Amino acid sequence: MIDLTGCVSIPYFKKTVFTGSDGKMRYLLGKAEENEETVLKAWYWEGPYASMYVPEEKKTAAVFPFSEEGISQAVAWLNEAAVNF
């Protein structure tokens, strides 16, 4: 189970991205711009490779509000996906 409590925050995402894994699933969370709005974007894909080595069509992505609540929503989404790995 993915639990990022205390590991990441909005100030963290203003500066960098967060990558991790859960079993065979790899994931990335980071700030993005969508329709001139700052959002939190999350991606996951099957490992073992890092994001830069996996084609975009093999990744699944979702967009969340750029807020603490958005972080919680993204983690919940990733945990739902992890069940299938």
KASUL-V152297 format. One record per helix or strand of 3 or more residues. SS is the DSSP state (A for helix, B for strand). FROM is the first residue (numbers start at 1). TO is the last residue. If there is no record, write none. Layout:
# KASUL-V152297
ss = [SS SS]
from = [FROM FROM]
to = [TO TO]
This chain:
# KASUL-V152297
ss = [A B B B A A B A]
from = [10 18 25 37 51 56 60 68]
to = [15 22 34 46 53 58 65 82]
